[in-house]
Amino acid sequence: METKQEFTADELRYLRMLARQYPTVQAASTEIINLNAILSLPKGTEHFISDVHGEYEAFLHILNSCSGVVREKLDLLYSNSIPRAELDQLATLIYYPEEKLEQLRREIADIDEWYRITIHRLIEVCRLVAARYTRSKVRKALPKDYAYIIDELLHTNQAEADKRDYYENIISTIIDIEQAPSVITAMCQLIKRMAVDHMHLVGDIFDRGPRADIIMDSLLHFHSVDIQWGNHDILWMGAASGSRTLVATVLSNSIHYNNLEVIETGYGISLRPLSVFANEVYRNCDVSRFDVKLTGTAEECTEKDKLLSARMYKAITIILFKLEGQKLLRHPEYGMADRLLLDKIDYENKCVTISGVTYELEDCDFPTVDPKDPYTLTPEEDAVINQLTASFQRSEKLQHHIRFLYSKGSLYKIFNGNLLFHGCIPLTEDGKLMSFTIGGKERKGKEFLDYADAAARKAYYYKPGSQERQMGMDFLWFLWAGRNSPIFGRDRMTTFERRLIKDESSWSEPKNAYYTLYQDPEMCDFLLKEFGLEGSHCHIINGHVPVKAKKGESPIKGSGKLIVIDGGFCAAYQPTSGIAGYTLIYNSQCLRIISHQPFAGREKAIRENLDITSTSNIFERMESRQRIAQTDIGRQLQARIDDLRTLLLAFKAGAVTEDHG
């Protein structure tokens, strides 16, 4: 080991701080040995999921099964020794331990014997999934109440005669004192915790499906996760921040898709101000273009219900059009003046002119719109949207979830050589990075995404009423619907046309050139390099646009350089995609994409031991098994080792004095 005699003042200041944690040569040496050993362990399994859109039952099943990883471990251990029906039951037990135990206790005659056999099997599964981790990491992951017992069972060699009775006695006592259900549940949680080391959620937790709040609750308790904001996440972030425009957008979308449970039940937000306003102001209006498809039986959904929903939908949509217009007038730098449409309506001839083309309007019965001042809210509209916005800001549960999105989320993430983002890196048709002049400076590529990430945070964290917060909230709307926004990725959002114009040629929303050019591996390499990534095992991973698998489209683009993992998790998109979602697994040996079929539902899965039918495709193998040393965490650990080696030199040179207490 080299000897260093002189240290700078800054080095000594840092080394003395480090010595508080490792005060002796022995302490520093022990930690170096420990960290070096960790570097040689296999890289942990990463799990990538995208576009879950409130489909909480399917999401939680994917989470519990680790996209089939748990079942693979069971097959590896028991496929030749346990009947398939028992394996299915064991898998369901691991996914839903409390519910499955409740069912089995009613059905199995000799439940104590079943407990004994099951505990033995679960211990073997625990050992298999924990084998890649240090004992210290496993111990930290153990459920607190049963940490000592499970640790003993995991690390007792029952093949040794002296230990066999000890091992069996632990299990017998667990059963005898009626703690078997709790211990089994704890072991099932440990298996799922160890099967996946880290999860990436590549955007769009919210909207479409019924209960995004339940998904957020599960993420709050997940051991290691990062989130790349999707356009629907940005929408709710803006609403929670106090953007009236994005509150109106959330409500318009939710009413349109009959998805109000998450608002009213999940977040406790009352829509009474909107329903009262809509019933009064739109009572005698044509609302046929705003019909809402209600779920439930004919008895549950009366004509009165349908009419009220249509009135509410129209009322909030007109408020939205006005607020969007105000935003565009306030921000000419967005370059979206052509989306100012309320002032282009010819009420006498019932038509509107968009980009030089005149379209017949199916509806222009807007009692709150003043043709001479179309973007100003009436006092009643102003009061309604203010009340609704205050309700979003007062919802403690929503605010808790949005703070989590901000703390764990970002517009993009670089992790172990992969670039993760939800939408796109905006490109021009000739393959150059698209420039945006927002915030007083021209930016593109990584620089623009960094600016956008910082601007999005101002909407939530800056003082209410400040210019910076207003700018941030306006920018969140731009990210949601702005021309070629990196998480919208289209030229325009045609909500106005879809609601009011029958001619579908006006509904076109051209995608950014990124979605064509990403088929070129050289373009993928160019984009990766923009973010500082180069190498054969670097990839772009994104979601946002469902892959049309039923038409033969592959999620793998650019000769394997780019993977789109939006496969239609949301039931509304499954007719387009033909499947029910993709997940991506990246372990120490390979990258594989898994396609899933629709989920039968939680109750049926528990009752009948049904799993999601999935197909796994390995599309890239590593030349050799990847170790932690080759990961981002490994590089951090190596830097720590280097610092500790320097501390040893300082101890030996007398520049830092050991403290033996």
N, C-alpha and C positions, 0 to 999 in steps of 0.2 A: 504494500500500500504506500502511495506517494506521501511525502511529508511537505506540508506547507507551513512556512514560518511567518508569513505576513498576511494580514487580513485588512481590508478597508474598513472604515468606520461603519458603513452601511452593512457590510457582511457581519461584523461583530455584533451590531445591534440586533440583526435577525437571528444570529446563532445563539445569542444569550436568551432571546425569547424562546427559541426552539429547545434550549436546555432546560427551561422550566418544565417542559413536558417529558424530556429525556435527560434527567440530571446527571447520569453517570455513563461511563463507557459501556458498562454492561447493559443498561437500558437501551441505549442507542443501538448497540450491536444486536440485541434481541429483536428489535423492531426491524432492522435491516434483514435479518434472517427470515423473519415472518413475511415481510413484503416480497422478498425475492421468491419465496415459496409460492405466494399467491400468484405471482406473474406466470408461473409455469402451469397453473390450472387452466382447463378449457374455458374458452369464452362463454359467457352466459347466453341463454336463448332470448332473442328479441322477438316480440310479437307486434305486428303492424295491423291496425284496423282503421277503416275509413268509412265515412258517410253512414253512420248508424241511424241518424234521423229519428230519434225517439223510439225506435223499435226495441224496447227494453228487454222483453222476454228472450228474443233471439240473441241480443247482445250479451245478456247475462249467461246464457247457455254457452256461447262461444268463449266467454271469459272463464266459466267454470271448467269447460273441457279443454281450455288452452288450445283451441282449434284442432282438437284431436290428439294433441301431444299426450294427454293423460291416458287415453285409450291405447296409444302406441306402447306406452310403458307397461300397461296391463298385458297386452298381447305378447310383449317381449318376455315377460315373466311367466305367464300362465296359459298361453294359447294351446300348449300341448298337455296341460294337466287339469284344466278346469273347463267344464262344458260352457258353450257360448252363452247360454241363458244366464249362468252364474256370473260370467264376465260382464254381461250387459247390466246385471243387477249391481255388481261391484262398481262399475263405472258411474251408474246413476247415483249410487250412495256417495261417491266422492264429489259429484257435481252438486247434489242437494242433500247433504247428510241429515239435517234435522227433519225434513219432510219425508225422506225415504225411511228413516228409522221409525218414525211414527207409523207409517204404513206397515212395515215388516213386523213390528211388535204385535200388531193385531193378527198377523197371518201365520207366523212361525210358532210351532208348538214348543220346541225346545230352544227358546231364545238364548239361554245362557251358552249352550254349545255353539250356536251361531255366532254369538259375540266372540267366543274364544277363537274360532276359526277366522273370523273377519279381522280381529286385531292382529293375528299372526300375519295375515295377508297384507294388511295395510302397513305393517312395520317393514315388510320386504319392499313394498312400493316406495315408502319413505326413504329407505336406504338407497334405492336406485336413483331417485330424483335428487337426493342430497349428495350423491357421490362426487359431484363436480365442484362442490363448495367446501370451504374450510369448516372445521367443526365450530369455530367461533361464529361464523355467519349463520350456520344452521341453528345454533343455540339462540342467537338473537331473534331468529324468525319463529321460534317455538311459542305457541300460545302460553301466556304467563302462568295460568293456573295449573298447567300440566307439563311445564317445561322440564322439570327434574325427571319425572316418570318417563316421558317420551325419550329424553336424552339417554337414560339408562337402557331402555329397550333397544334404541338404535345402535348403541355402542357396546352391548353385551354380546360376547361370542357364545351363543347357545350350543355350539358344537363342543365346547369344552365341558367335560362332565361336571366340574366343580361349579360351573355357572348355570348349567341347565335348570337345576331346581330353583335357583334364584330368579331366573328369567320367568319360568312358569308360575312361580309364586306371585310375582308382580301382577301377571295377567289374571290369575285366579282371584286375587284380592280386589282388583279393579271391578271384576264382575260381582264378587260377593257383596261389596259395599254399594252396589248399584250405580257405579260411576262409568260403566261401559259406554253408554250413549254419549256422554260428554267427552270421554277420551277418544272415541271413534270420530266424533265431530272435529275435535282438535287435530287429529292426524289427517283427516281429509283436507282441512284448511292448510296444513303444512304441505301436503302434496301439491296442491294448486299453487301455493306460494313459491315452492322450489322448482316447479315445472317451467315457469317463465320468469326470467330475471328482470326484464324491463319491457314495458308496453309503450308503443307509440300510437297515439290516436290522431290520424291525419285528417282531422276536420269534420265538421258538420255533425255535431251531437244533436242539435235542435231541429225542430219543425218536422212536418209530415206525419211521423209516427206519434203514438199517443202520449208517452211519458218520458220526455227527455230528463225531467227532474230525477227520476229513479236511476237513470244512467249516471247522472252527475253524482248522486249519493254514493253509488258504487265506486266511482273514480276517487272520491274523497278518501276512501279507505283502502285503495289499491297501493301496494307497497312501493312501486316505482313506476312513474308514468310521466310522459310529456305529451303536450297537445299542440298541434299546428292548427291555428284558427281557420275554420271554414267560413264561407260567406254567411251561412245561417247562424253560426256562432257569433260573428261580428254583429249581426242584426240584433241579437239578444243582449250582447254587451253594450251596444248603443242605447237600447231601450232602458236597460238598468242604469245607465249613466245619466239618463234624463233627456235623451234626444226625442222630442215629440214626433219627429218624422219617422224614426225607427220604431217607436211605440205604435204608431199608426200602421206601419208596415207589418209588424208582428201580428197585430190584431186582424188586419186585412187577410194575411195569409192563413191565420188560424181559423177564422170564420169560413173562408173559402174552402179549406180542406176539412171543415168540421172537426177541428182539433183544439177544442176549448178546454178539455179536461186538464191539460198541463197548466193552463193559465188559472183556471178557477179552483181546481182541486189541488194541483201540485204547488202552486205559488200563492193561493189565497187571494187572487186579484178579482174584484167584483166588476162585472161588465154592466151593472145596472145603469150607470150614467149614460152609456152608449145606447142601451136598449130603450130607455125612456126618451132620449133625444130622437132616435131614429123613428120610433112609433109616432111621435108628434109631428116631426118635420117632413117625413117621407110617407105619411099616411095616404096621401092621394097621388103618389108618384108611381110611374112605371118602374118596376124593379125586376122585370123579366130577365134582363141580362145579368142579374146578380143572384140567380137561383143558387142555393147551396144544397148539395147532396147530403141529406141527413141520414145517419145510421139509426138503427132501431126499427121496431115494428110500426105499422100504420097507426096503431093506437098510441104509441109513444110519441110519434112525430105527426102532429096534426097539421092541418093546413095553416092554422094560426102560427104554429112554430116555424113552419117554412117561410111564411110571410115575414115574420119578425126577423128571422135570420137574414133574409134577402135585404130587408130595410137596413139592418145593422151593417151588412156588408157594403151596401151602396154608400151609406153615410160615412163610414170610416175611409172608404176608398176616395171619395171626393175630398175629404180632409187631407188625405195623403197626397193627392195630386196638387193641392194648394201648397202644402208644406214643402214638397219637392221643388215646386216652382220657385218658392222663396229662396231655397238653398241655391238653386242654379243662378238666380239673379244676384245672389250674394257672392257667388264664386265663378266669375266668368273664366277664371283660369282652368276650370274643369273641362272647358271646351265642349259643353253640352247644351248650347243655346237652342239647338234644333229639337231638344226634348221639352221645350216650353210649348205645350200644346193647348192648354185651356184657352189661351188668347187667340188660337187659330181656328176656333169653332165658329161656323156660320150657322147661327141658331135658326134663321129664317128658312134656310135651305137644308137644314139638318145634315151638315157635312163638315169635314175638317180637312185642311190641307197640310200634308206632312211631306217634307223634302220635295215640294213641287208637285206632288200627286194628291188629288182630291178624292176622299173616300166618303161614302155615305155612312152616316152614324145610325146605329140601331137605337140609340138612346141619347137624348140631350135634354132630358127633363131633370135639371139641376136647380132646385129651388134656392140653394144657398150660394150659387155662383152669380156674381155681378159681372156681366160681359165687359163692362168698362174697367173693372178692377178684379179680375178673376182669381188672383192669388191671395187675396185677403180673406182671412177667416171671419165668419160672422161672430158676434159676441157669444152666441150659444155654442158654436163649434169650438171657439177658443176655450170656453169654460169646460167643455167635455174633454178635450184632449189634455187640458191641464190636470183635471181630476184623474184621468187614466194614467198619465205620466207619473203623478205623485204616488199612485198605487204601486206602480212598478218600482219606484224608488223606496217605498216603505216595506216591500216584501222582504223580510229578513232572510228567508230561505233563498230567494233569487239572488239577493246581494251576496250571500255566502258562496253560492255557486259561481257567480261572476268573478268574485275575488280569486277563487281557485283557478278559474280560466286564465285570469291575468297572471297569476303567480306561476302556474305550470305551463302556460302557453306562450306562443310567439307566432309570427307569420311564417317563419321557416326554422328548421333545425338541422345542424350538421352533427351527425352522430356515427361514429365508427366507419367513416368513409362514405356515408350515404347522405344525400341532400333530400330533406323531407319538406314538402309544402303541399297545400291543399289544391290550389288552382293551377297557376302557370307563371312562367317568367315571360312577361309581355314582349313579343317580337314583332318586327315589321315583316311585310311580305317577302322582302329580300334577305331575311335571316339576321337582321341586326337587332340589337337590344333597343326596345322602344323607349323613347325619352318622355318624361313628364316634367312640366314646369309648374310645380305646386310648392308653396312655401317659399317663393321668391328665388328658386334656384332650379336649374335643369338637372335632373337625376335619371338614372336608368340602372337596370340590373340589380346587383346586390346593394348598391348605394340607395336606390329608391326603396327597396324592401326594408332596409334599415331605418330609413326616414319614416316609412309608413308604420312600422312597428312602434317607433317612438311616438308618433302622432296619435296612434290608437290608444296609447296609455294616457295621454293627456286628457282624453275624454272622461276618464274615470278618476284619475288621481289629482287633477288640478282643482283649484278652489271653485265651487259652484258659482256661476255668474261671471267668472273671469273670461277674458277674451281667449285665453289659451284653451280653456275647457270647451268653449263654443266651437273653436276651430277644430278641436279633436273630435267632437260629436259630428260636425259636418263632414270631416274626413272619414269617419266610420261609415257614413252614408255613401261616400264616394267608393269606399272599398266594397260595399254591398252591391251597388248598382252603377258605378262610374264606368265610363268608356274604357275598356281594356284594363280595368282594375286587375291586379294580380290574383285576387281570389274570386272574381266574377268572370273575367276572361272573355267577355263578349263586347260587341260594338254598342249594344243598347239593350235595355230591358223594356219589353213592349207590353207592360201591364195595361196601359191606356188602350192600346189597340185591341188587345185580347178581350177586354171588358166591353168595349163600345163599338168595335168595327167587325162586321161579319166576314169581310174579305180577308181570308187567311194569308194572302200575300203580304199583308201589312204586319204580320206577326213575326217576321223573320228576325232572328237574333244572331247575326254572324259571329262565329267564334274567332278568337285571336289566332294569328298564324302559327302560334306555338303548337296548336293541336294538329297541325299538318306536319310541321317541320320536325316534331319530336320522333318521327319515324327514322330520321337520319342519325346514325350513331355519331357522326362527326359533330352534328349540332348538339347532341347530348354531351359529348366531351367538351364542347365550347362552353356550355352552360355550367357544367361541373367546374371547369377551370375558373369561371367567373367567381365561384364561391371557394376557390382555393383547393379544389379536389382533383387529383389525377391518379390514375392507376386502373388496373384491370378489374378490380373488385369494388369500384366506386359506382354508385347508382343514383338515379333520381327516382324518388318514390312519391307519388301523388294520387289524389282521388278526384272528386268533383264531378267528372263526367262519366256516367255509367258505361261500362264496356258492354257492347251488344254481343254477348257470348252466343246467343241463339242464332245470330247471323254469321258466326264464325270468326268474330273479331277476337284477337288475342290481347290479354292485358299486358303482354311483354312487348315493348316498343324498342326501337333503336338497337336492334340486335342484342337485346338483353341489358342495355344501359339504362332503360327507364321502365318502371313498372307502375301501372295504373291499378289501384286496388279498390276502386269503386265498382262493385259488381251488382249493386241493387239490393243492399241490405234492407232498404225501405220497401214495404210491400207495394207502394205506388209505382216504383220503378221496375219491379220484377217482370212485368209484361214486356218491357223494353230490353232488359238484360237477359232474361231467360233463366237466370239463376238468382240466388238470394245472398249474394255477397262474396267477396274475396277476403282472405286474410293472408298475410305474408309471414313466414317463419324464417328467421336467420339465426342458425346455431353455429357451433364451432366447425361444422363440416360442410354445410351447404346452405343455399337459399332456395326456398320452395314456396310456391304459391298454391293456396288451397281454395277451391271453389266450393260453395255450400249450396245445398238445396233448401227450400223453405222449411221453416221450423214448425212442427206440429203443435207447439204450445207447451208451456211449463207443466200444467197439470197432467196432460197426456204423457209427456216425457217421464215424469215421476211415476205415474201409475203403471205404464207399460214398458218402462226401461228403454224408451226411444231416444236415439241420438240424432243429431243432424247428419244427413248423408253428405259426405264430403269427398272430394277427389283431390289428391295431392300430386303436384308436378314439380319435381326438382329441375330447376333450369340453370343452376350454377353450382359447381362443386369447388371446394377449396383444394389447392394442391396438397396441403397438409393441414392437419387439425389446427384451427386457430386457437391461440392461447391468450390469456388476459393481457400479456405483454404487448400484443398487437392491437389492443383496443385503446380508446380514449382514456378510460380509467387506468389502464396499464401504463400509459405515458405519464399520467399524473402520479401514479405510484413510483415510477422510475425517477421522476423529479424529486419525490420525497426521499427516496433512497440516496440520491446524489447529495441532497442537503444533509442527510444524516451522516454520510461518509465525510463530508466537510466538517461536520460537528466533531467527529472522531479525531480528525486532524487538529482541530482547535483545542480539544482536550489534551492531546499529546504534546502540542506545542505550548501549552499553558496559557493560550490566549483566552480560553474560557475555562473556568474552574469547575470541577465536579462538585456536586452537592450530594453527599451521602446521608443527608438528613441528620 
